[in-house]
Amino acid sequence: MIKNGHHATYDQRDEASGSKPVVSGCSPEKRKRVVRLWCDGCYDMVHYGHSNQLRQAKAMGDYLIVGVHTDAEIAKHKGPPVFTQEERYKMVRAIKWVDEVVEGAPYVTTLETLDKYNCDFCVHGDDITLTVDGKDTYEEVKQAGRYRECKRTQGVSTTDLVGRMLLMTKAHHSNMVSYYVVFKGPKGHSPWTGVSQFLQTSQKIIQFASGKEPQPDDTIIYVAGAFDLFHIGHVDFLEMVYKQAERPYVIVGLHFDQEVNRYKGKNYPIMNIHERTLSVLACRYVSEVVIGAPYAVDKDLLDHFKVDLVCHGKTEVFPDKDGSDPYAEPKKRGIFKVIKSGNSLTTDDIVQRIIENRLHFEARNQKKEAKEMAVIEAIKKREQREQQSEAAAQAAH
């Protein structure tokens, strides 16, 4: 790789060891140079899979730039996006590992783009990204040796989430044993777009969590809810909550799936408690998450976390099982505040967007899987040819 006129080589970061890439063959001064990384994508319906990719990418260097494609580019290559480009730009900016967002990034990643933003290399997941005519969008940077790969997060994709909403079933948050089976990609289905299920681990939570304890002069703010399909409405709300204090420490209480289903009904939540935990933890305005928080914000919870302020949005507050107000205690203490974020988007609205464009999204999912299956078949054939060549070479000796 040539960077700023100097030859430099980068060792890919081993995520397990926690090491960062180093510049070999350079003076100690040059080793301190900031390593700039490029990621790009649609980032439609931003979920914890996107966040995990960006977390892994950031760990490979120092400064992470994320390019986000326009609605027109996505529609051309993949089909209609669920969110508008303005919504997607803001969602990506809210992810705590992102240092800069480039709006309207080109769909195909080129060396010209990397050089324009002074990036050493680009990082992408180990799934396949194809143009409308079936070409690898990272072919040029791969050939130049300026491409790094991180592990795709098993069990989630925008395609998968759209599929859950189209199916409108409760299977995704049931407690059945069959739920906890990782999709291995049976014959006839792509391992990337096929429905798979996320398996939570303590390590993954640690990777997403800030690990910072509240300081004596922090204002501890508590908010609670489902935060299902974490979206721009949630981001705008949490940003406003964050601005309520000079030194905010925002704790988000997430309700268990059964509790969310009690007060929201239908097939909610779309994402289970484990998925919602990572989605919220990835937000730069959040300091801590209470997994399975009690529905009523009672005395014990307020005292335990030493809460200074309790906030809620403009959405309806459903009564507790006994009909009582879940915010009675913070209201009695005079620490309850309704926050107007200026964004009325709800999870219901997102589901409605999907349902209204059902045929478009079903066609998009089928088209994407067909392209991926063709690529998988091509990879298999190439591997078979390589194996046959090796066997022939060995036989000749």
N, C-alpha and C positions, 0 to 999 in steps of 0.2 A: 504494500500500500504506500502511496506517496501522499503526504499531507504537508501542506505549506512548504513544499520544496524539500522536505526531509523524509527519508525512508523510515517507516516505523511498522513494527509488527505487533499484533494484539493477540493475547491468549484469551480464548473465550472463558468467561467466568464460570466456575463450577458452583452452581447454586448451593449444593450441599455444604461445600467448604466455606462459602461466604467470601471468597477471594474476588478482588476486582481485577479487570484487565490491566496489565502493565505494559509500558513501552520498553521493549528490549533493545539493547545495543545503543542506548542513549545515555547522556549524562544525567546525574541526579536532578538537575534543574529541569531538564526536559521531561522527566518522568512526572513532574508535578503539574504538567500541562493538563488543562481540563479536557476530559474525553467527552465529546458531544455525540449524542445518539439520535437517530431518527426512527420514528415509528409512524406508520400511516394506516388508514382504514376508514370504513364507513362509520363505525362506532354508533350504529343504529340500535336503539334500545340498550344503552350502555348497561352492562351487567358485570358481575364480579369476575367473569372470565376475561373481559377486556381489562379490568383493573389489575388482575393477576399478571396478565401479559406485560402491562406497563410497569408493574412492580419489578418483575424479572428483568425487564429491559433497563430500568434505571439502575439496578444493581450491577450492570455491566459497565457503567461509566459514571459520569458526574452530572451531566446536563441533558435532560430529555426533552426533545422537541417532537410534538405529535401533529402530523398532518391529517386533516379531516376532509373527506371528499364532499363535493356539492351534491345536491339532490339530483341534478341533471346527470352527473357522471354515474351515480348509483343506479338510477333508473335505466340508463343505457346498458350497463354491464350486468346488473343483478335483478332489477325490478324495483318497484316503488318502495322507498324507505318509510318506516313507521313515523319517524320524527323528522321535523324540518331541519335544514342545515343549521339555522340559528340555535335551535334547541340542542342539537348535537355538539356544536362548538362549546356551548356553555356547560354541558354535561362533562365533557372531557376536561375542561379547565378546572372543574371541581374535584377531579381525582388527585389525591395528594402527592403522587409521584411525578406529576406532569409539571414541567417548568415553563413550557411555552406551547401555544397552539398556532398552527398555520392553517388558516381558513382556505378552502378551495384547493386543497392539494391535488396534484394530478393522480389519476387512478393507477397509472403504471409508474413504478418507482425507478428513476434513472440516476445515473452518476451526476448529471447536471443538477438535479434537485439536492443531492447530498452536498455537492460543492457550494451551491447557492447559500445553504444554511450552515456551511462550515462544519458538517457532520463527518465523523470518522467512519461510521458504518450504520447500517439500518438493522433493526431487529424485528422479527416476525415470529408468529407461532408456527408449530410444525404441521398445520393444516395447509390446504391448497387454496391459493387465491388465483382466479383465472379471469382473463378479459372476456368480452362478449364472444370473441372468436376462439376461445379455449387456450390462450397462451398464458404462461406463467408471468405474473406481473413483476416478479423479482428477478427475472432471467439476467438482465444486464448487470445488476449489482452483485449477483451471485458469481458470475463469470469474472468480475473484477476483484473478487475476494473481499468485498465490503458488505457482507451479509452475515448476520448471526441469527441463530434460531433459539427460541425458548419453548418450553413445554406448554402445549395447549392445555387449558383447564378442562379435565374430563367432566362431562355431565351438564354442560350448558353451552348454548349458542343462541344467537338471535333467532335462527331457524327453529330451534327447539322451543323457545319461549312462544313464538308465533304459533307453533303447532299445539302447544298446551291450551292456548286461548281458543284456537279453532275447534279443538276437541271438546272444550268446556266440560271437563270431568274433574273429579276430586282425587284421581289416582296419584297426582303429583305430590299430595301432602298426606296420604294415608299412612297408617303405621304397618301396613302389610309387609311381610318379609320380602316379598317379590320386588318391592320398591327399591331395596338396597342391592340391586344387581347392576354392576357396571356394564354398559353396552360394549360388546366386543366386535361388533360389525359382522353379523351373520351374512351368509351369501345373499346377494341381491340388494344389500343396503350399504351406503357409504358410512364409514366409521366417523366421518366429520359431521354429516347432517343427520344421521340416524339419531333417534331419541335415546339419550343416555341419562344416567342419574348421578348426581353429585354426592360424593362421600366426604363428609366433613372430618377433619382431623384437628387435634389441638395445635399442631404445628402450623397449619394454615391460618388459624385465628391469630397465633403469635406473629406470623409474618405480616398480617394486615393491621394488627393493633399498634398504636403509637407507643405503648408501654410507659407513657408519662403519667406520673401521679399529680394530682392537683396541688398547687402551691398555696401557701397561706394567704396571698393577696389575690388569688383567682376568684372569680365569681362563678359558682357552680350552678349551671342551668340544666334543668331536667325537662325532657320532652318524651312523650310516649306515643306509640301507635303501631300500625302494621308495617308501614314503609314498604309496601308490596310493589314489585316491578319498579324499584327505585328510579325515579324520573325527575325531570326538570322542575316539576312542582315541588317535590321534596327538597331539591337543591336550593331553590329560591327561598323556601321556608326556613331551612337550616342556616342559610346565609344571613337572613334577617335576625334569627335567634342569636347567632354568633355576634352580631353587631349590637346586642343589647348591653354589652359590658366592655370595658377597656381591656380586661384580661379574662376572657371567657373560657370556661372548661365545660364543654357541652356533653352531657350524658344522654344517650338515647335508649329508652326502654322499649324493647321489642316484645310484643305479645306472642304467645305460643300459637301455633296453627289453629288448634281447636278453639281458642279464644277469639281469634280473628274470624273464624267461620261462624261463631256464635253471633257476633254483632254485624258482620257483613253479609253472611249467607252465600247463596249461589255456589260457585266453585272456589271461592276465595279461601286462603291466599293462593295466588298463582305460583309464587315461590315459597318454598318451605322455610322454616325458622333458620336453618343453617345457611341457606342462600341469602336470606335477607340480612343476616348478621354481617357477612362479608361485604355485601353491597353498601351497607351503611358505614362500616368501618373504613371503607376506601375513600369516603368523603373528607375533604380537607377541613371541614367545619366541625367534625365530630372528634371528641377526645376519647370517649368510652361508650361501650354498649352493654346494657343489661339484657342478657339472653333469657327470654321467658319472664319478663317483668310482670308483676301483679297488675291487674286491670285498674284497681283503685290505687290512686297515689296517696297512700296512707301515711300515718305518723311514723311508723317504723322505717319506711323507705326514705322519707325526707330527713329523718334524724341520722340514719345510717350513712347516707351520702353527703350529709351537711348541706342540703340544697338551699340555695339563696333565692332562686327564681324558677317557677314552673311555667312553661309556655305551651300553648296549643294554637293551631291554625284556625281558619274560619270554617273548617269542615265540621259537620255535625258531631256532637259528643253523645254517644250512645250510653244509656244508663247501665249500671252494673246488674248482675243477675237478680239482686234483690230490689232493683228499681232505683237505687240510690245514685247520687251524683259522684262519679269517680274522682272529681276534683274538689270535693267538699272541704278536705283538710287544707290544701294550699290556699283555697279561697278564704277560709277562716283565718289563716295566718297572714293574709294580705300579700301573698307572694305569687299570685296567679295572674298571668297576662295573656290576652289574645293577640296573636301576631298576624298582621295583614301583610302577606308577601307580595300581593299584586298579581299572583299567578293562581288561577282557579282550576288548573289541570288536576285531574284525579286518575287513579288507576282504572276506574270505570270508563273514563273518557278514552284511555288507551285501548282497552278491550273493544270499545265501540269502533275505534278507528280500524282495528283488525277485522271485526265482523263486517263492517261496511265494505271493506275491500277484500273480502274472503276469497273470491275467485282469483284475484291478482296474487295474493300471498300463497294460495295453494299451488298456483302455476309456478310462482317463483321458487318455492321449495322443491317441486318436482324437477324443474329445469336445472337447479343447482345440483341436485343429487345425481341427475343424469350426466352432467359434465364431470362431476367428481368420479363417478363409476367408470367413465371412459378413461380418465387419467389413471385410476387404479389399475385398470386392465392393461394400459400401456406400460406402467411400471412393472407389472408382473411379467409381461412379455420380455421387457428389457432384461429383467433379472434372470429369466429362463435362458435367454441368449447368452448372457454372461457366464452362467453356470455351464452351458453346453460348450462354450469356448474354452473355459478352464479345464473341463473334463477332456476335451480334445487335445489340449496342450499337454496335460499330464499323461495321456495315452501315448503321445508322440515321444515322450521321454522314456 
